Amino acid sequence: MSLLHELAHLMRTKFDQRARAYDMTRAQWVILLKLERSPGMTQNELAQLIEVEPITVARLVDRLQARGFVERRHDPQDRRVWRLHLLPAAKPILEEIARARKEMVAQLIGTSVTPEALASIEATLGLMKANLTCDSRAACPPDAAP
């Protein structure tokens, strides 16, 4: 399992380097991606999703807002709540993130990982994730042990 940890660390390091080239952090990239997938999230929802404290998200969003990538809008139902939305200026960065992800996958797979091996890896990782996330034996896949 240390190999999996090392691989994840290398991937984070490469994304950190790529984000720094745009005077950003990987955490800021993650926020942009999450908002692209789920516009209108609150800072608290985002903090839970990316597993950081709300104050950390607030500071990251402050920086993204200062660069014109994100805006805070009042929730129409509750004026105490801010909803986060991407602005058009975020589009080029999101395109760069997509390029970086595509290049990372290409580098990971290289020429020696076959489509069959990749499918097997994905299936196995999916089972491992299910093993860790199932709540009870009834909620687990048949071969997963709680």
Residue pairs with C-beta under 8 A, 6 or more apart in sequence:
11 104
11 108
12 26
14 104
15 26
15 29
15 100
15 104
16 25
16 26
18 96
18 100
19 25
19 26
19 28
19 29
22 93
22 96
24 93
25 60
27 50
27 52
27 56
27 60
28 60
28 63
28 64
29 93
29 97
30 50
31 46
31 50
31 57
31 60
31 61
31 64
31 70
32 64
32 69
32 70
32 86
32 90
32 93
32 94
32 97
33 94
33 97
34 41
34 46
34 49
34 50
35 41
35 46
35 70
35 84
35 85
35 86
36 86
36 90
36 94
39 84
39 85
39 86
40 73
40 83
40 84
40 85
41 49
41 83
41 84
42 75
42 81
42 82
42 83
42 84
43 54
43 57
43 58
43 61
43 82
43 84
44 54
44 57
46 57
46 61
46 84
47 53
47 54
47 56
47 57
50 57
61 70
61 72
61 84
64 70
64 90
65 71
65 72
67 89
68 87
68 89
69 86
69 87
69 89
69 90
69 93
70 84
70 85
70 86
70 87
70 90
71 84
71 85
71 87
72 82
72 83
72 84
72 85
73 82
73 83
73 84
73 85
74 81
74 82
74 83
75 81
75 82
75 83
86 94
109 118
113 121
127 141
127 143
127 144
130 140
130 141
130 144
131 140
131 141
131 144
131 145
131 146
134 140
134 141
134 144
134 146
135 146
136 146
137 146
140 146
